[in-house]
Amino acid sequence: MSLEDKAKNAKDKVSGKAKEVEGKATGDKIRESQGKAEGLVGKAKDKLADAKDTAKDAVDNLKDKFDK
């Protein structure tokens, strides 16, 4: 995962947490839900990027085995 992707995903998680806390503090359930959703998007992006990296590594390892 690139540093830029990590930063974007962290921004989503932090922004989501801020919205969630704001919603809880003000009693705004919609804002709280928006925050939770945004945080989950950031976490999902992290998981997707990790899976992508794992798949790429597996393909690279397989290519290395065939090149020998």
DRENFINU-353955 format. One record per atom (N, C-alpha, C): residue in three letters; atom name; z negated, x, y negated. Coordinates in pm, whole numbers. Layout:
REM residues N
<res:ALA, atom:CA, Z:Z, X:X, Y:Y>
...
//
This chain:
REM residues 68
<res:MET, atom:N, Z:0, X:86, Y:116>
<res:MET, atom:CA, Z:0, X:0, Y:0>
<res:MET, atom:C, Z:0, X:91, Y:-122>
<res:SER, atom:N, Z:84, X:57, Y:-217>
<res:SER, atom:CA, Z:92, X:138, Y:-338>
<res:SER, atom:C, Z:-28, X:113, Y:-428>
<res:LEU, atom:N, Z:-50, X:208, Y:-514>
<res:LEU, atom:CA, Z:-161, X:197, Y:-609>
<res:LEU, atom:C, Z:-141, X:76, Y:-700>
<res:GLU, atom:N, Z:-17, X:50, Y:-735>
<res:GLU, atom:CA, Z:14, X:-65, Y:-820>
<res:GLU, atom:C, Z:-22, X:-196, Y:-750>
<res:ASP, atom:N, Z:11, X:-205, Y:-621>
<res:ASP, atom:CA, Z:-22, X:-324, Y:-543>
<res:ASP, atom:C, Z:-174, X:-342, Y:-534>
<res:LYS, atom:N, Z:-245, X:-232, Y:-510>
<res:LYS, atom:CA, Z:-391, X:-239, Y:-503>
<res:LYS, atom:C, Z:-449, X:-290, Y:-633>
<res:ALA, atom:N, Z:-395, X:-242, Y:-745>
<res:ALA, atom:CA, Z:-445, X:-284, Y:-876>
<res:ALA, atom:C, Z:-419, X:-433, Y:-899>
<res:LYS, atom:N, Z:-300, X:-479, Y:-863>
<res:LYS, atom:CA, Z:-267, X:-621, Y:-880>
<res:LYS, atom:C, Z:-358, X:-709, Y:-794>
<res:ASN, atom:N, Z:-380, X:-666, Y:-671>
<res:ASN, atom:CA, Z:-465, X:-745, Y:-581>
<res:ASN, atom:C, Z:-609, X:-746, Y:-629>
<res:ALA, atom:N, Z:-656, X:-633, Y:-679>
<res:ALA, atom:CA, Z:-792, X:-626, Y:-733>
<res:ALA, atom:C, Z:-805, X:-715, Y:-856>
<res:LYS, atom:N, Z:-700, X:-718, Y:-938>
<res:LYS, atom:CA, Z:-700, X:-803, Y:-1057>
<res:LYS, atom:C, Z:-712, X:-949, Y:-1017>
<res:ASP, atom:N, Z:-636, X:-989, Y:-915>
<res:ASP, atom:CA, Z:-643, X:-1127, Y:-866>
<res:ASP, atom:C, Z:-784, X:-1161, Y:-818>
<res:LYS, atom:N, Z:-844, X:-1070, Y:-743>
<res:LYS, atom:CA, Z:-978, X:-1096, Y:-689>
<res:LYS, atom:C, Z:-1083, X:-1103, Y:-800>
<res:VAL, atom:N, Z:-1077, X:-1011, Y:-894>
<res:VAL, atom:CA, Z:-1175, X:-1009, Y:-1003>
<res:VAL, atom:C, Z:-1156, X:-1129, Y:-1095>
<res:SER, atom:N, Z:-1033, X:-1157, Y:-1129>
<res:SER, atom:CA, Z:-1004, X:-1272, Y:-1215>
<res:SER, atom:C, Z:-1048, X:-1402, Y:-1146>
<res:GLY, atom:N, Z:-1022, X:-1411, Y:-1017>
<res:GLY, atom:CA, Z:-1063, X:-1529, Y:-942>
<res:GLY, atom:C, Z:-1213, X:-1545, Y:-940>
<res:LYS, atom:N, Z:-1284, X:-1435, Y:-920>
<res:LYS, atom:CA, Z:-1431, X:-1442, Y:-918>
<res:LYS, atom:C, Z:-1485, X:-1484, Y:-1053>
<res:ALA, atom:N, Z:-1424, X:-1432, Y:-1161>
<res:ALA, atom:CA, Z:-1467, X:-1469, Y:-1296>
<res:ALA, atom:C, Z:-1448, X:-1619, Y:-1320>
<res:LYS, atom:N, Z:-1334, X:-1671, Y:-1278>
<res:LYS, atom:CA, Z:-1308, X:-1814, Y:-1294>
<res:LYS, atom:C, Z:-1404, X:-1897, Y:-1210>
<res:GLU, atom:N, Z:-1432, X:-1849, Y:-1090>
<res:GLU, atom:CA, Z:-1525, X:-1920, Y:-1002>
<res:GLU, atom:C, Z:-1664, X:-1927, Y:-1065>
<res:VAL, atom:N, Z:-1710, X:-1814, Y:-1115>
<res:VAL, atom:CA, Z:-1842, X:-1810, Y:-1179>
<res:VAL, atom:C, Z:-1845, X:-1897, Y:-1304>
<res:GLU, atom:N, Z:-1738, X:-1891, Y:-1382>
<res:GLU, atom:CA, Z:-1729, X:-1975, Y:-1502>
<res:GLU, atom:C, Z:-1737, X:-2123, Y:-1464>
<res:GLY, atom:N, Z:-1664, X:-2159, Y:-1359>
<res:GLY, atom:CA, Z:-1666, X:-2298, Y:-1313>
<res:GLY, atom:C, Z:-1803, X:-2342, Y:-1267>
<res:LYS, atom:N, Z:-1873, X:-2255, Y:-1195>
<res:LYS, atom:CA, Z:-2008, X:-2287, Y:-1150>
<res:LYS, atom:C, Z:-2103, X:-2302, Y:-1268>
<res:ALA, atom:N, Z:-2090, X:-2212, Y:-1365>
<res:ALA, atom:CA, Z:-2180, X:-2213, Y:-1481>
<res:ALA, atom:C, Z:-2160, X:-2337, Y:-1568>
<res:THR, atom:N, Z:-2036, X:-2383, Y:-1577>
<res:THR, atom:CA, Z:-2007, X:-2497, Y:-1664>
<res:THR, atom:C, Z:-2002, X:-2629, Y:-1587>
<res:GLY, atom:N, Z:-2013, X:-2622, Y:-1455>
<res:GLY, atom:CA, Z:-2005, X:-2744, Y:-1375>
<res:GLY, atom:C, Z:-1863, X:-2795, Y:-1358>
<res:ASP, atom:N, Z:-1765, X:-2709, Y:-1386>
<res:ASP, atom:CA, Z:-1624, X:-2746, Y:-1375>
<res:ASP, atom:C, Z:-1574, X:-2712, Y:-1234>
<res:LYS, atom:N, Z:-1572, X:-2811, Y:-1149>
<res:LYS, atom:CA, Z:-1534, X:-2791, Y:-1009>
<res:LYS, atom:C, Z:-1388, X:-2747, Y:-995>
<res:ILE, atom:N, Z:-1302, X:-2796, Y:-1083>
<res:ILE, atom:CA, Z:-1161, X:-2758, Y:-1077>
<res:ILE, atom:C, Z:-1145, X:-2609, Y:-1107>
<res:ARG, atom:N, Z:-1211, X:-2561, Y:-1212>
<res:ARG, atom:CA, Z:-1205, X:-2419, Y:-1249>
<res:ARG, atom:C, Z:-1264, X:-2333, Y:-1138>
<res:GLU, atom:N, Z:-1372, X:-2380, Y:-1079>
<res:GLU, atom:CA, Z:-1435, X:-2309, Y:-969>
<res:GLU, atom:C, Z:-1338, X:-2298, Y:-851>
<res:SER, atom:N, Z:-1270, X:-2407, Y:-820>
<res:SER, atom:CA, Z:-1173, X:-2407, Y:-710>
<res:SER, atom:C, Z:-1053, X:-2317, Y:-740>
<res:GLN, atom:N, Z:-1009, X:-2319, Y:-866>
<res:GLN, atom:CA, Z:-899, X:-2229, Y:-906>
<res:GLN, atom:C, Z:-939, X:-2084, Y:-884>
<res:GLY, atom:N, Z:-1061, X:-2051, Y:-920>
<res:GLY, atom:CA, Z:-1110, X:-1916, Y:-903>
<res:GLY, atom:C, Z:-1118, X:-1875, Y:-757>
<res:LYS, atom:N, Z:-1168, X:-1965, Y:-675>
<res:LYS, atom:CA, Z:-1176, X:-1936, Y:-531>
<res:LYS, atom:C, Z:-1035, X:-1914, Y:-474>
<res:ALA, atom:N, Z:-942, X:-1998, Y:-514>
<res:ALA, atom:CA, Z:-804, X:-1987, Y:-466>
<res:ALA, atom:C, Z:-742, X:-1855, Y:-511>
<res:GLU, atom:N, Z:-763, X:-1818, Y:-634>
<res:GLU, atom:CA, Z:-707, X:-1693, Y:-686>
<res:GLU, atom:C, Z:-765, X:-1572, Y:-613>
<res:GLY, atom:N, Z:-893, X:-1578, Y:-586>
<res:GLY, atom:CA, Z:-957, X:-1470, Y:-511>
<res:GLY, atom:C, Z:-902, X:-1459, Y:-370>
<res:LEU, atom:N, Z:-878, X:-1574, Y:-308>
<res:LEU, atom:CA, Z:-821, X:-1574, Y:-173>
<res:LEU, atom:C, Z:-679, X:-1521, Y:-173>
<res:VAL, atom:N, Z:-604, X:-1547, Y:-279>
<res:VAL, atom:CA, Z:-468, X:-1494, Y:-290>
<res:VAL, atom:C, Z:-473, X:-1341, Y:-292>
<res:GLY, atom:N, Z:-565, X:-1286, Y:-369>
<res:GLY, atom:CA, Z:-579, X:-1141, Y:-375>
<res:GLY, atom:C, Z:-615, X:-1082, Y:-240>
<res:LYS, atom:N, Z:-706, X:-1148, Y:-169>
<res:LYS, atom:CA, Z:-744, X:-1100, Y:-35>
<res:LYS, atom:C, Z:-628, X:-1112, Y:63>
<res:ALA, atom:N, Z:-553, X:-1221, Y:54>
<res:ALA, atom:CA, Z:-438, X:-1241, Y:143>
<res:ALA, atom:C, Z:-331, X:-1134, Y:117>
<res:LYS, atom:N, Z:-310, X:-1101, Y:-9>
<res:LYS, atom:CA, Z:-213, X:-996, Y:-42>
<res:LYS, atom:C, Z:-256, X:-863, Y:17>
<res:ASP, atom:N, Z:-386, X:-834, Y:13>
<res:ASP, atom:CA, Z:-439, X:-711, Y:73>
<res:ASP, atom:C, Z:-409, X:-708, Y:223>
<res:LYS, atom:N, Z:-438, X:-818, Y:290>
<res:LYS, atom:CA, Z:-418, X:-826, Y:435>
<res:LYS, atom:C, Z:-270, X:-812, Y:470>
<res:LEU, atom:N, Z:-184, X:-874, Y:391>
<res:LEU, atom:CA, Z:-40, X:-867, Y:415>
<res:LEU, atom:C, Z:9, X:-723, Y:396>
<res:ALA, atom:N, Z:-38, X:-657, Y:293>
<res:ALA, atom:CA, Z:2, X:-519, Y:269>
<res:ALA, atom:C, Z:-48, X:-428, Y:381>
<res:ASP, atom:N, Z:-169, X:-452, Y:430>
<res:ASP, atom:CA, Z:-222, X:-373, Y:541>
<res:ASP, atom:C, Z:-137, X:-393, Y:667>
<res:ALA, atom:N, Z:-99, X:-517, Y:694>
<res:ALA, atom:CA, Z:-15, X:-546, Y:810>
<res:ALA, atom:C, Z:121, X:-479, Y:796>
<res:LYS, atom:N, Z:175, X:-482, Y:677>
<res:LYS, atom:CA, Z:304, X:-419, Y:650>
<res:LYS, atom:C, Z:294, X:-268, Y:674>
<res:ASP, atom:N, Z:188, X:-206, Y:626>
<res:ASP, atom:CA, Z:167, X:-62, Y:646>
<res:ASP, atom:C, Z:152, X:-30, Y:794>
<res:THR, atom:N, Z:78, X:-112, Y:866>
<res:THR, atom:CA, Z:59, X:-91, Y:1010>
<res:THR, atom:C, Z:191, X:-101, Y:1084>
<res:ALA, atom:N, Z:272, X:-200, Y:1050>
<res:ALA, atom:CA, Z:402, X:-217, Y:1115>
<res:ALA, atom:C, Z:493, X:-99, Y:1084>
<res:LYS, atom:N, Z:493, X:-54, Y:962>
<res:LYS, atom:CA, Z:576, X:60, Y:922>
<res:LYS, atom:C, Z:533, X:185, Y:999>
<res:ASP, atom:N, Z:403, X:207, Y:1011>
<res:ASP, atom:CA, Z:353, X:322, Y:1085>
<res:ASP, atom:C, Z:394, X:315, Y:1232>
<res:ALA, atom:N, Z:387, X:196, Y:1290>
<res:ALA, atom:CA, Z:426, X:178, Y:1430>
<res:ALA, atom:C, Z:574, X:208, Y:1448>
<res:VAL, atom:N, Z:657, X:162, Y:1359>
<res:VAL, atom:CA, Z:801, X:187, Y:1367>
<res:VAL, atom:C, Z:828, X:337, Y:1350>
<res:ASP, atom:N, Z:762, X:400, Y:1255>
<res:ASP, atom:CA, Z:780, X:544, Y:1234>
<res:ASP, atom:C, Z:739, X:623, Y:1357>
<res:ASN, atom:N, Z:628, X:585, Y:1420>
<res:ASN, atom:CA, Z:583, X:654, Y:1542>
<res:ASN, atom:C, Z:684, X:636, Y:1655>
<res:LEU, atom:N, Z:738, X:517, Y:1667>
<res:LEU, atom:CA, Z:838, X:490, Y:1770>
<res:LEU, atom:C, Z:964, X:571, Y:1744>
<res:LYS, atom:N, Z:1007, X:580, Y:1620>
<res:LYS, atom:CA, Z:1124, X:661, Y:1585>
<res:LYS, atom:C, Z:1100, X:808, Y:1620>
<res:ASP, atom:N, Z:980, X:857, Y:1591>
<res:ASP, atom:CA, Z:946, X:996, Y:1622>
<res:ASP, atom:C, Z:957, X:1022, Y:1772>
<res:LYS, atom:N, Z:912, X:928, Y:1853>
<res:LYS, atom:CA, Z:918, X:945, Y:1999>
<res:LYS, atom:C, Z:1062, X:953, Y:2048>
<res:PHE, atom:N, Z:1151, X:875, Y:1988>
<res:PHE, atom:CA, Z:1290, X:875, Y:2029>
<res:PHE, atom:C, Z:1365, X:997, Y:1977>
<res:ASP, atom:N, Z:1318, X:1054, Y:1868>
<res:ASP, atom:CA, Z:1385, X:1172, Y:1812>
<res:ASP, atom:C, Z:1355, X:1298, Y:1891>
<res:LYS, atom:N, Z:1252, X:1295, Y:1974>
<res:LYS, atom:CA, Z:1215, X:1416, Y:2051>
<res:LYS, atom:C, Z:1299, X:1432, Y:2173>
//
